[in-house]
Amino acid sequence: MRGSHVCSVLPSLVLLWLGVAAAQKASSWKTLSGDAPAIIAMGGFSGLFPDSSEFAYRFALIASSPDTILYCDVRLTKDGLGICLPDIKLDNCTNIPDYYPQGKKSYVVNGVPMTGWFPVDYNGTELGQVSLQQSIYYRTPRFDPSFFPILAVEDVQSKFKPPGIWLNVQHDSFYSQFNLSMRNYIISVSKRVVANYISSPEVSFLTSILGRVSNETKLVFRFLDETTPEPSTNRTYGSMLKNLTFVKTFASGILVPKHYIWPVSPDNYLLPYTSLVSDAHKAGLEIYAADFANDFAPSYNHSYDPLAEYLSFIDNGAFSVDGVLTDFPVTPSEAIGCFTNLNKSNTDHGKPLIISHNGASGDYPGCTDLAYQKAVDDGADVIDCPVQVTKDGIPICMSSINLMDDTTVARSQFASQTAVIKDIQSVLGVFTFNLTWDDIVKSLRPKISTPFSTFKLDRNPRYRNSGNFMRLSDFLDFTKDKDISGIMISVEHAAFVAAELGFDMVDAVIKALDDAGYNNKTTQKVMIQSTNSSVLVKFKQQTKYDIVYMVSEEVRDASPSSLADIKKFADAVSVDTKSVFPENHHLTTYQTNLVQTLQTAGLSVYVYTLMNEFAAQPYDFFSDATAEINAYVKGAGVDGLITDFPATARRYKLNTCMTMGNDTPSFMAPAHPGDLLQLISKPAQPPALAPMPLLTGSDVSEPPLPPARSNNGTAPAHSRASRMWDRIAHIPILVTLAMLCVCHRLV
């Protein structure tokens, strides 16, 4: 009964995800058989649901390729029942301590002392009340309160009728201590369950069942860590790797950690791939790669893009593994079904537009020459420059007016100039208008953004301070001969800069564009973006450039009055991702009407900011940046994507399933917002959030920009803020902070 709510929702997910058969490739694969690589779902869709649970197995078949293999780690109970469980201990993957608090015991398993709750101490009936739960701490535990019974091996076939089953067997000798025989169990169960694969890291076990199970069953030797000794031969797995002809005498394939094939350096960058795939194929062995999970940090070379990692194992031009074992089977389904053999020379600049966010700022420090070149190389349609102004009046490309965000100013001689300017932000900063261009380029270095540092998801650390800053004029010179459809110039804080610094940002941008010849260019369009309608109105009055209004807050829809105001000056609107798919504790709740409302009014809609890191995406998108893009393009119908990682968006536009219509495979159907939330039992659902506001006319309309205050020189005039800097620049930073705190208390 506890699972009744879950079961009532699953049929709707089936209708959502089940499409026609997965897209097939006409070309040959570099696998041993020439067939497409196999997708093996580790404990089902265990990246989301508890490993080996009914939800995990069922969802793997719903959301992934129709030929996905279900994987079961086989354990034995006290009465010889074979169950699917991800660990030899029950501690982390079930709630058994709640039912048997005194059941903890200690055993030696393959020479390693272990303490916990073990299946061999309980019979099937005793485990009947125990529920599976999420065992990886940073994955959501919200599904755990639903009752997930431990499944017998036979249940996997009878309940789900999968196209294939993979049984993994470890610790055979451990069970013999309890008068249990894993060998006898596997031979017996293979007569009732069709096991397509049986793997084990123990030579003696595989040789003992050789010829005793179906000829259709593939025996796979599993390699553990290279320094670990194999228990029956006492040879390390690393040494056995050099004798694959011996492995071929008892197995038809090998299963290896993925780093055996693509090793990584100590600082997590790819090293040259090994010859292991070629060696295995030469020995007549299939080779399967393990340890794939979208929420494990891959090598920095993959830019936190799990689909790119899969492609490096199956579509690299040199080799292909014969299968992948994964916690997120939807992503290799995408890779195999839609993203191999792509025509990468296609530079279509049609919808959805790929708009860079500070260049390719996921790979290099934003707004540097490296970030812009990478964005062009990666296929951005539009590259962007957020304009700030220096003390000597030079427009520059910098993602923030606060140099603390993008540069090494905190470690420079200018660190003492920190202050709070409430008209800009409420936190301490050193601002672009406090330093000259020479100060910036000679004393500071760029700094790559790290939006998910709390998750220890650093971006490209070898290049964290690489690249050169660019003036707006440098940016415009750079873009002239590039294969892009246009540029986007963002302007913020223009009213403050005019009133306080005596500098007209709109006039400066228009002059720079004129000087670069953009007022006469027809091949590349210019887009001007701002959150301030007053800025955009002035650009509209003085130029013919495309105007993009950025909605800075999260809204559920736009009122008629706001639409009327926006239509007076804008051609497009940029909206936050959460304004399209609102989130509650990392779960989407529904799809708003905002995109449809804006498009019906004749406005294009761009969504910001897309990032590859799994921490950036709601659980509904499976820690997969491609699934997220698909939801916004195919689900919400946006016209453009503003992204830190243009390469991921460009590859999405090239995928071969884009134009399949009703024949689109199920794994490329856009996620339906709110479905995962419905699968969570009521007591575990997060508290409902207050409705997001409506965008109104008063949110959009602003008074005209103030004129730039009189200034005889070319540099911005000394404002109250800059005069304050002149007074405190020589004061040590701690004294400055103390002064600010005292002033705050007085206020």
Disulfide bonds with the S-S distance in Angstrom:
Cys72-Cys84 2.10
Cys338-Cys657 1.97
Cys385-Cys397 2.03
